[in-house]
Amino acid sequence: MKKIMTDRESGVQDGLDVLPKTLEFIQILQQEVTVRGFQLEAVTEYIPSISCEASKRALSNDFIITIYKEEHTVEECAVLAAFLRMQREWAHGLQWRERERRGRELNH
């Protein structure tokens, strides 16, 4: 779909690093931090490291990505939710949900 631009030398991570610079991502992230009750400036430092942090906690795949709030800071949750909300509108976007802890679901 060419939503995450990459080439053989730079890899997917370089493509992911470009997404937060788009107006679409910034608008979605602003909505996320507003709903969660803090400012955009509070989460920007988490953007570069979020894919690494999320991959450390990826234990299983039930075909729906789950953000467990007990496993991430509120800032990390906001950034992850912004990435996932952004791609939700793409063709073949991934399903996702957010839960307080394993076993208890939050509604979006």
C-alpha positions as CSV (number, residue, x, y, z in Angstrom):
1,M,0.0,0.0,0.0
2,K,3.1,2.2,0.3
3,K,1.9,3.7,3.5
4,I,5.2,2.9,5.2
5,M,7.8,3.9,2.8
6,T,11.0,1.8,2.9
7,D,13.8,0.5,0.8
8,R,16.1,-2.5,1.2
9,E,18.8,-0.6,3.0
10,S,16.8,1.4,5.4
11,G,14.2,-1.1,6.5
12,V,10.7,-0.8,7.9
13,Q,11.7,1.1,11.0
14,D,12.9,4.0,9.0
15,G,9.5,4.0,7.3
16,L,7.8,3.9,10.7
17,D,9.9,6.9,11.8
18,V,8.4,9.0,9.1
19,L,4.7,8.4,10.1
20,P,4.8,10.6,13.3
21,K,5.8,13.6,11.2
22,T,2.6,13.5,9.2
23,L,-0.3,15.8,9.9
24,E,-2.6,12.8,10.2
25,F,-0.6,11.2,13.0
26,I,-0.2,14.5,14.9
27,Q,-3.9,15.1,14.8
28,I,-4.7,11.6,16.1
29,L,-2.0,11.8,18.8
30,Q,-3.4,15.2,19.9
31,Q,-6.8,13.6,20.3
32,E,-5.4,10.7,22.3
33,V,-3.5,12.9,24.7
34,T,-6.5,15.2,25.2
35,V,-8.8,12.2,26.0
36,R,-6.1,10.9,28.5
37,G,-5.8,14.3,30.1
38,F,-2.3,15.5,29.3
39,Q,-0.4,17.6,26.7
40,L,1.2,16.6,23.4
41,E,4.6,17.6,24.7
42,A,4.4,14.9,27.4
43,V,4.4,12.1,24.8
44,T,6.7,13.2,22.0
45,E,9.8,11.7,23.6
46,Y,8.2,8.3,23.6
47,I,7.6,8.2,19.8
48,P,11.0,7.0,18.7
49,S,11.3,4.1,21.1
50,I,7.7,2.8,21.1
51,S,8.0,0.0,18.6
52,C,11.0,-1.4,20.5
53,E,9.0,-1.2,23.8
54,A,5.9,-2.7,22.3
55,S,7.8,-5.6,20.8
56,K,9.3,-6.5,24.2
57,R,5.8,-7.2,25.5
58,A,4.3,-8.9,22.5
59,L,3.7,-12.3,24.0
60,S,1.0,-13.8,21.8
61,N,-1.1,-13.0,18.7
62,D,-4.8,-13.6,18.7
63,F,-5.3,-11.6,15.6
64,I,-6.2,-8.5,17.6
65,I,-3.4,-6.3,18.9
66,T,-4.0,-5.6,22.6
67,I,-2.5,-2.7,24.5
68,Y,-2.3,-3.7,28.1
69,K,-2.2,-0.5,30.2
70,E,-0.5,-2.2,33.1
71,E,2.5,-3.0,30.8
72,H,3.0,0.6,29.4
73,T,3.1,4.1,30.7
74,V,0.1,6.3,30.0
75,E,2.4,8.2,27.5
76,E,3.3,5.0,25.7
77,C,-0.3,3.9,25.5
78,A,-1.2,7.2,23.9
79,V,1.5,6.8,21.3
80,L,0.6,3.2,20.6
81,A,-3.1,4.0,20.3
82,A,-2.3,6.9,17.9
83,F,-0.3,4.6,15.6
84,L,-3.0,1.9,15.7
85,R,-5.9,4.4,15.1
86,M,-4.0,5.8,12.1
87,Q,-3.6,2.5,10.4
88,R,-7.1,1.3,11.3
89,E,-8.4,3.4,8.3
90,W,-6.0,1.8,5.8
91,A,-7.1,-1.1,3.7
92,H,-6.4,-4.3,5.7
93,G,-5.8,-2.3,8.8
94,L,-5.1,-4.3,11.9
95,Q,-7.7,-4.7,14.6
96,W,-6.8,-3.6,18.1
97,R,-8.1,-3.0,21.6
98,E,-7.0,-1.6,24.9
99,R,-7.3,-3.3,28.2
100,E,-6.5,-2.2,31.8
101,R,-4.8,-5.6,32.4
102,R,-5.0,-9.0,31.0
103,G,-8.6,-10.1,31.3
104,R,-10.4,-6.8,31.4
105,E,-11.2,-4.9,28.2
106,L,-11.7,-1.1,27.7
107,N,-14.2,0.1,25.1
108,H,-13.3,2.5,22.4
